[in-house]
Amino acid sequence: MGDDRLFALQRRERVMEELRRHGAVRVRDLARILAVSELTVRRDIAALAADGLLTKVHGGATLPTDLEPATSAVPGRRPRPAAAGFTIGMVVPSLDFYWPPIVGGARASAAALGVQIQLRGSSYDQAEDRRQISRLIAAQQVQGLLLAPNLEGDGVEEMIDWIGNLPVPTILVERQTPHWTPTPRQLEWVRSDHALGLEMAVRHLYEHGHRRMGLVLSKGSPTSAHLAVGWRRVCADLGLPAEFVVRESVALDVPGHREIIGRVLERCRDHRTTALIVHSDPDAISIAQYLAEVGISIPGDMAMVSYDDEVAQLAEPAMTAVRPSKGRVGRVAVEMMVSRLIEGKRRPAQRVLILPELVIRNSSVASSRQVWTAPAGDSAPYS
């Protein structure tokens, strides 16, 4: 009996871990992960729902939202969604890699609150953003919009002004307007605090003795600007040199990536760098593979931290990574929108930052560390 109770607690802890990570879970997937029957998973979900830790939905569970508790005040009564009937349009720049967890979090929150999501994919292009947003508005089926438009390059001010004058409430997702925008109402947004995430990585490496670090930013990513802000801030706070910043994409599918990595490592030698922070995972894995080829050990000669944690665990060694809480960003965006639709102008405008987490693996912590030097012989990338 005691062992059975222990196993049940362990399963339920794992259910909550998966739920916190993804925002929503399916019975079928949990049964596979836990190697138990779907009936056992349903019983675990029912027990957790009874304790107010999650919300049961058809085929799975979601985290309880801030607007709707997991259990009603009357025992045994199914809670009624607070916002039934609302439809929220959502336009994201891509339907792969970074964005599916955000969309998943939004859908989980929508299911818990009884609202609908109409999703549209765009392509990091302002003209396409406008086209998809205009289609949603023209259909007259959405009462609010969650948008992730391209706010880089020319035409940003016009784009912000256009969004600010749309006929339905709008919340930006993983995007941020300037501090002041001359629109009829100040736009709301929710995004990951990437600057703080970068600071987490630097402070982790600092605690393990690294004083000379480098930052490799993915070229053209909107996240890079926030990471650069965090880098400058934490280096100033810790008294570290901040000049080693490379803005190049070096993933395996980028033409000439090996030559670019070679130049990055040459700077590592010149600066006596012992740790690199790389955005994003494919770029970090590409650098890790190159280091292995030329005989530079990770983390013994070079510690590494990736930013994103989509596939960082697949690296060799498994990569320490900063993980933005993407599912939570999507959930909070929906909750903010529902709150706006229910309360209207009575609710003050909100701008929300969601903290990432640091997942420590084998690429950043070694039992002993030596100052990195270029390898000798014909294999040296700097010969």
C-alpha positions as CSV (number, residue, x, y, z in Angstrom):
1,M,0.0,0.0,0.0
2,G,2.8,2.4,0.9
3,D,4.7,1.7,-2.3
4,D,1.5,2.1,-4.4
5,R,0.9,5.5,-2.8
6,L,4.5,6.5,-3.4
7,F,4.3,5.5,-7.1
8,A,1.0,7.5,-7.5
9,L,2.7,10.6,-6.0
10,Q,5.6,10.2,-8.3
11,R,3.3,9.9,-11.3
12,R,1.3,13.0,-10.3
13,E,4.5,15.0,-9.8
14,R,5.5,14.0,-13.3
15,V,2.1,15.0,-14.7
16,M,2.4,18.5,-13.1
17,E,6.0,18.8,-14.4
18,E,4.8,18.1,-18.0
19,L,1.8,20.5,-17.5
20,R,4.0,23.3,-16.2
21,R,6.3,22.9,-19.2
22,H,3.7,22.7,-21.9
23,G,0.6,24.4,-20.5
24,A,-1.6,21.5,-21.5
25,V,-1.2,17.7,-21.6
26,R,-3.1,14.8,-23.3
27,V,-4.0,11.6,-21.6
28,R,-2.6,9.6,-24.5
29,D,0.8,11.3,-24.3
30,L,1.0,11.0,-20.5
31,A,0.2,7.3,-20.7
32,R,3.1,6.8,-23.1
33,I,5.5,8.9,-21.0
34,L,4.6,7.3,-17.7
35,A,4.2,3.7,-19.2
36,V,0.8,3.3,-17.6
37,S,-2.7,2.9,-18.8
38,E,-4.9,5.8,-19.9
39,L,-7.3,4.9,-17.1
40,T,-4.5,5.4,-14.6
41,V,-3.7,8.8,-16.1
42,R,-7.3,9.9,-16.0
43,R,-7.5,8.9,-12.3
44,D,-4.3,10.9,-11.6
45,I,-5.8,13.9,-13.4
46,A,-9.0,13.6,-11.5
47,A,-7.1,13.6,-8.2
48,L,-5.0,16.6,-9.1
49,A,-8.1,18.5,-10.3
50,A,-9.8,17.7,-7.0
51,D,-6.9,19.4,-5.2
52,G,-7.2,22.5,-7.5
53,L,-3.9,21.9,-9.2
54,L,-5.2,21.6,-12.8
55,T,-8.3,21.9,-14.9
56,K,-9.7,18.8,-16.6
57,V,-10.5,19.2,-20.3
58,H,-11.6,16.7,-22.9
59,G,-8.8,14.2,-23.5
60,G,-6.4,15.9,-21.0
61,A,-5.7,18.7,-18.7
62,T,-4.6,22.3,-18.5
63,L,-3.2,24.5,-15.8
64,P,-5.9,26.6,-14.0
65,T,-6.0,30.1,-15.3
66,D,-5.9,33.3,-13.2
67,L,-9.5,34.0,-14.4
68,E,-11.0,30.6,-13.7
69,P,-10.2,28.4,-10.8
70,A,-9.6,24.7,-11.3
71,T,-12.6,23.7,-9.1
72,S,-15.8,25.5,-8.5
73,A,-17.1,26.6,-5.1
74,V,-19.7,23.8,-5.2
75,P,-18.1,20.3,-4.8
76,G,-18.8,18.2,-7.8
77,R,-20.0,21.0,-10.0
78,R,-18.1,21.6,-13.2
79,P,-16.9,25.2,-13.4
80,R,-18.5,27.4,-16.1
81,P,-16.1,29.2,-18.4
82,A,-16.1,32.9,-17.6
83,A,-15.8,34.1,-21.2
84,A,-17.9,31.6,-23.3
85,G,-18.7,33.0,-26.7
86,F,-15.5,35.1,-27.3
87,T,-13.4,34.4,-30.3
88,I,-9.8,35.6,-30.4
89,G,-7.8,35.9,-33.5
90,M,-4.1,35.0,-33.4
91,V,-1.5,35.8,-36.0
92,V,2.1,34.4,-35.6
93,P,5.0,34.8,-37.9
94,S,5.7,31.0,-38.2
95,L,4.0,27.7,-37.4
96,D,7.2,25.9,-36.5
97,F,10.2,25.8,-34.0
98,Y,9.6,28.7,-31.5
99,W,5.9,29.3,-32.0
100,P,4.0,26.0,-31.5
101,P,4.5,26.0,-27.7
102,I,3.1,29.6,-27.6
103,V,0.1,28.6,-29.7
104,G,-0.3,25.5,-27.6
105,G,-0.4,27.6,-24.4
106,A,-2.9,30.0,-25.9
107,R,-5.2,27.1,-26.9
108,A,-4.9,25.5,-23.5
109,S,-6.0,28.7,-21.8
110,A,-8.7,29.2,-24.4
111,A,-10.1,25.7,-23.7
112,A,-10.1,26.3,-20.0
113,L,-11.9,29.7,-20.4
114,G,-14.4,28.5,-23.0
115,V,-13.2,30.8,-25.8
116,Q,-12.2,30.1,-29.4
117,I,-8.9,30.8,-31.1
118,Q,-8.7,31.5,-34.9
119,L,-5.0,31.0,-35.9
120,R,-3.3,32.5,-38.9
121,G,0.3,32.0,-39.9
122,S,2.4,34.9,-41.4
123,S,6.0,35.1,-42.6
124,Y,8.0,37.8,-40.8
125,D,6.7,40.3,-43.4
126,Q,4.7,43.4,-42.6
127,A,2.6,43.2,-45.7
128,E,1.7,39.6,-45.0
129,D,1.0,40.5,-41.4
130,R,-1.4,43.2,-42.5
131,R,-3.1,40.8,-45.0
132,Q,-3.7,38.1,-42.3
133,I,-4.9,40.6,-39.7
134,S,-7.2,42.3,-42.2
135,R,-8.8,39.0,-43.1
136,L,-9.6,38.3,-39.5
137,I,-11.1,41.8,-39.1
138,A,-13.1,41.6,-42.3
139,A,-14.7,38.3,-41.3
140,Q,-16.2,40.1,-38.2
141,Q,-15.8,36.9,-36.1
142,V,-13.2,38.0,-33.6
143,Q,-13.6,40.2,-30.6
144,G,-9.8,40.6,-30.0
145,L,-6.4,40.0,-31.6
146,L,-3.2,38.4,-30.4
147,L,-0.5,39.6,-32.8
148,A,3.3,38.9,-33.3
149,P,4.0,41.3,-36.3
150,N,7.3,42.1,-37.8
151,L,8.5,45.3,-35.9
152,E,11.9,45.4,-37.5
153,G,13.2,47.6,-40.3
154,D,11.3,50.3,-42.2
155,G,7.7,51.1,-41.6
156,V,7.6,50.1,-38.0
157,E,6.0,53.3,-36.8
158,E,3.3,53.1,-39.5
159,M,2.7,49.4,-38.5
160,I,2.3,50.2,-34.8
161,D,-0.1,53.1,-35.6
162,W,-2.1,50.9,-37.9
163,I,-2.4,48.1,-35.2
164,G,-3.2,50.7,-32.5
165,N,-6.2,51.9,-34.6
166,L,-7.7,48.5,-35.3
167,P,-11.4,48.2,-34.3
168,V,-10.9,45.4,-31.7
169,P,-8.6,45.2,-28.7
170,T,-5.1,44.0,-29.5
171,I,-2.3,42.4,-27.5
172,L,1.2,41.9,-28.9
173,V,2.8,38.5,-28.2
174,E,6.6,38.2,-28.0
175,R,6.8,41.7,-29.3
176,Q,7.2,45.1,-27.7
177,T,6.3,48.6,-28.8
178,P,8.5,51.6,-27.9
179,H,7.9,53.0,-24.4
180,W,5.6,55.6,-25.9
181,T,3.5,55.2,-29.0
182,P,1.2,57.9,-30.4
183,T,-1.8,55.7,-30.7
184,P,-5.3,56.3,-29.3
185,R,-4.5,53.7,-26.6
186,Q,-1.2,52.4,-25.4
187,L,-0.8,48.9,-26.9
188,E,-0.5,46.0,-24.4
189,W,2.0,43.2,-24.8
190,V,3.3,40.0,-23.2
191,R,6.7,38.6,-23.9
192,S,9.6,36.6,-22.5
193,D,12.1,38.6,-20.5
194,H,15.0,37.6,-22.8
195,A,17.4,40.1,-21.3
196,L,17.0,38.5,-17.9
197,G,17.3,35.1,-19.5
198,L,20.7,36.1,-20.9
199,E,21.7,37.4,-17.5
200,M,20.8,34.1,-15.9
201,A,23.3,32.4,-18.3
202,V,26.1,34.8,-17.7
203,R,25.7,34.6,-13.9
204,H,25.6,30.8,-14.0
205,L,28.9,30.8,-15.9
206,Y,30.4,33.5,-13.6
207,E,29.6,31.3,-10.6
208,H,31.6,28.6,-12.1
209,G,34.7,30.7,-12.5
210,H,34.4,32.1,-16.0
211,R,35.5,35.7,-16.4
212,R,35.9,35.9,-20.2
213,M,32.8,35.0,-22.1
214,G,31.5,35.5,-25.6
215,L,28.0,36.0,-27.0
216,V,26.9,34.6,-30.5
217,L,23.6,36.1,-31.6
218,S,21.5,34.6,-34.4
219,K,21.5,37.1,-37.2
220,G,18.2,38.7,-37.9
221,S,16.2,37.3,-34.9
222,P,14.0,39.8,-33.0
223,T,15.2,38.1,-29.8
224,S,18.8,39.2,-30.4
225,A,18.2,42.9,-29.5
226,H,16.8,41.8,-26.1
227,L,19.7,39.4,-25.5
228,A,22.2,42.2,-26.3
229,V,20.6,44.5,-23.7
230,G,20.9,41.8,-21.1
231,W,24.5,41.1,-22.0
232,R,25.5,44.7,-21.7
233,R,23.7,45.1,-18.4
234,V,25.1,42.0,-16.7
235,C,28.6,42.5,-17.9
236,A,28.5,46.0,-16.4
237,D,27.1,44.7,-13.1
238,L,29.8,42.0,-12.8
239,G,32.6,44.1,-14.2
240,L,33.1,41.7,-17.2
241,P,34.4,42.7,-20.7
242,A,31.4,43.0,-23.0
243,E,33.1,43.5,-26.4
244,F,32.9,39.9,-27.6
245,V,29.6,39.9,-29.4
246,V,29.2,38.1,-32.7
247,R,26.0,38.6,-34.8
248,E,26.2,35.7,-37.3
249,S,24.0,32.6,-37.9
250,V,26.1,29.5,-37.8
251,A,23.6,26.6,-37.9
252,L,24.6,23.6,-40.0
253,D,22.4,24.6,-42.9
254,V,23.9,28.1,-43.2
255,P,26.3,28.4,-46.1
256,G,29.9,29.0,-44.9
257,H,29.1,28.3,-41.3
258,R,32.4,26.4,-40.7
259,E,34.4,29.5,-41.8
260,I,32.3,31.7,-39.6
261,I,32.8,29.4,-36.6
262,G,36.5,29.3,-37.3
263,R,36.6,33.1,-37.0
264,V,34.6,33.0,-33.8
265,L,37.1,30.6,-32.3
266,E,40.0,32.7,-33.4
267,R,38.4,35.6,-31.4
268,C,38.1,33.1,-28.5
269,R,41.8,32.5,-28.6
270,D,42.6,36.2,-28.8
271,H,40.3,37.0,-25.9
272,R,41.3,33.9,-23.9
273,T,37.5,33.1,-23.8
274,T,36.5,30.1,-21.7
275,A,32.7,30.2,-22.2
276,L,30.2,31.0,-25.1
277,I,26.5,31.8,-24.9
278,V,24.9,31.0,-28.3
279,H,21.5,31.9,-29.7
280,S,19.9,29.6,-30.7
281,D,20.0,25.8,-30.3
282,P,20.9,24.9,-33.9
283,D,23.8,27.4,-33.8
284,A,25.0,26.1,-30.5
285,I,24.9,22.5,-31.7
286,S,26.8,23.5,-34.9
287,I,29.6,25.1,-32.8
288,A,29.7,22.1,-30.4
289,Q,30.2,19.8,-33.4
290,Y,33.0,21.9,-34.8
291,L,34.7,22.1,-31.4
292,A,34.6,18.3,-31.1
293,E,36.2,18.0,-34.6
294,V,39.2,20.2,-33.7
295,G,39.7,18.6,-30.2
296,I,38.3,21.3,-28.0
297,S,36.4,19.7,-25.1
298,I,33.1,20.9,-23.7
299,P,33.0,22.0,-20.9
300,G,36.6,21.4,-20.0
301,D,38.1,23.7,-22.6
302,M,35.0,25.7,-23.5
303,A,31.8,25.9,-21.6
304,M,28.6,26.5,-23.6
305,V,25.1,27.7,-22.9
306,S,22.4,27.8,-25.5
307,Y,19.4,30.1,-25.7
308,D,16.0,28.6,-26.5
309,D,16.1,25.0,-25.3
310,E,14.1,23.5,-28.2
311,V,16.7,20.8,-29.1
312,A,19.6,21.7,-26.8
313,Q,19.3,18.3,-25.0
314,L,20.2,16.6,-28.3
315,A,23.7,18.1,-28.3
316,E,26.8,16.1,-27.3
317,P,27.2,16.8,-24.5
318,A,23.7,17.8,-23.6
319,M,23.6,21.6,-23.7
320,T,22.8,23.8,-20.7
321,A,20.1,26.2,-22.0
322,V,17.9,29.1,-21.1
323,R,14.3,28.1,-21.8
324,P,11.7,30.9,-22.4
325,S,8.4,29.9,-20.9
326,K,6.6,29.9,-24.3
327,G,3.5,28.1,-23.2
328,R,3.1,30.5,-20.4
329,V,3.4,33.5,-22.8
330,G,0.5,32.1,-24.8
331,R,-1.6,31.4,-21.8
332,V,-1.1,34.9,-20.3
333,A,-1.8,36.5,-23.6
334,V,-5.3,34.8,-23.7
335,E,-6.0,35.6,-20.1
336,M,-5.1,39.2,-20.6
337,M,-7.3,39.4,-23.7
338,V,-10.3,37.8,-21.9
339,S,-9.8,40.2,-19.0
340,R,-9.8,43.1,-21.4
341,L,-13.0,41.9,-23.2
342,I,-14.8,41.3,-19.9
343,E,-13.7,44.5,-18.1
344,G,-13.3,46.8,-21.1
345,K,-11.7,50.2,-20.4
346,R,-12.1,49.7,-16.6
347,R,-9.0,47.5,-16.7
348,P,-5.7,49.4,-16.8
349,A,-3.4,48.5,-19.7
350,Q,-0.8,45.8,-19.0
351,R,2.6,45.0,-20.2
352,V,3.9,41.7,-18.9
353,L,7.3,40.1,-18.9
354,I,7.5,36.3,-18.3
355,L,10.8,35.0,-16.8
356,P,12.7,32.2,-18.6
357,E,14.4,29.4,-16.7
358,L,17.9,28.0,-16.8
359,V,18.2,24.3,-17.4
360,I,21.6,23.1,-16.4
361,R,23.1,20.2,-18.3
362,N,26.6,18.9,-19.0
363,S,27.9,21.6,-21.3
364,S,28.6,24.3,-18.7
365,V,29.8,22.5,-15.6
366,A,33.0,20.6,-15.3
367,S,34.8,19.1,-12.3
368,S,37.9,21.0,-13.3
369,R,38.5,23.7,-15.9
370,Q,41.6,24.8,-17.7
371,V,42.2,28.1,-19.6
372,W,41.3,27.4,-23.2
373,T,44.1,27.4,-25.8
374,A,44.0,26.6,-29.5
375,P,44.8,22.9,-30.2
376,A,48.3,22.2,-31.6
377,G,49.0,20.5,-34.9
378,D,47.4,20.4,-38.3
379,S,43.9,20.3,-36.8
380,A,44.2,23.7,-35.2
381,P,41.7,26.2,-36.8
382,Y,44.1,29.1,-36.4
383,S,47.2,27.7,-38.0
